[in-house]
Every structure is written in structure tokens, then in C-alpha cells.
Amino acid sequence: MSISKTSDVNALLSGVLENIQEYVDRQNSHIESLYRIGTALSSETRLENLLEMILCEAMGFSNADGCTLYVTSDDERHLCFKVVETRSLRIKMGGPGEPIRWADLPLYREDGSPNREMVAALCALDGKIINIPDVYEAAEYNFEGTRQFDARTGFRSRSMLVIPMRNYEGDVI
């Protein structure tokens, strides 16, 4: 009976140690990603390359299949697509490659009021992180563009994590 208990404890400890090692490996990977971004911020001279790297690292951090990076227009009235990637569909646009020809997202409506229906616009306007478990169940946002993308490609968008990107002064860019 004691041999069985000892083997159970050893198996439990082995599982715990494996989980700890996986956690440490993930944390090391995140630290390496932050280091790469920091190095690129101080050395990269082409904005397109830097934006593509930020998108790639963000996908790695979040284990995302797809990601879109926007920047605000010069007049701060729109979000402009800069880099788009969906790995499972082998879609990659923007960055140092071919420019994206999709329409900008309006931050404001025609009457001048804030566009609070589009999740990316709301994130940029409020500067807050938005986490959506399932875009098809989130009635408070307009996901027409997402649904059109899914219909065209056969993809099924699920969760969305929308994070404002800030400059060194803390302004959403």
C-alpha cells in the first residue's frame, strides 16, 4: 500500500514540475520577445518593419492565429490598416510588403460623435483593453467586417483581444 502511495506522490510531483517548467519556458519566451521589441525600437529605422515585428510578437504572446495592427490617421479621425496576418489562412498583408487597400475604420461618425460600435475604434478612443470571448455573441459591437471576412474565407473568428498601442508619451497611436 505504501508503494502505491509513493508512486502516486511521485507522479503528482512529476506533473507539477512539468507544469512549472512549461510556465518558466513561456515566461522566458515572453522576456525574449520583449527584448527583441526593445532592440528593434532602438535600432529599426523602417516603421513598416517595426510594425510587422510588433504584430508578430503580439501573436506569439497571445497564441493568436490572426492579428491586425492599425495606426491612427494623421488627422486622428480614422484607423488605418498597417499589418494583417491570419496564419491558418496564410494571409499576410502590409508591413514592408504589399500595402493594404482596405478602407480605413472611422473613429467618428458623420455627425461627429465617437464610433463606439466598432471594437477597434472604441479601443483607440477610450485607450482600454477589450477582451471578447466570442465575436458572434457580442451584441454591443458591430462585427460586420469580421463576418464578411469569415464568409469570404471560410474562417470562423472567435475571441478577440483588442489592445491600444501607445507612444512614449502615453498617447494611443
Disulfide bonds with the S-S distance in Angstrom:
none
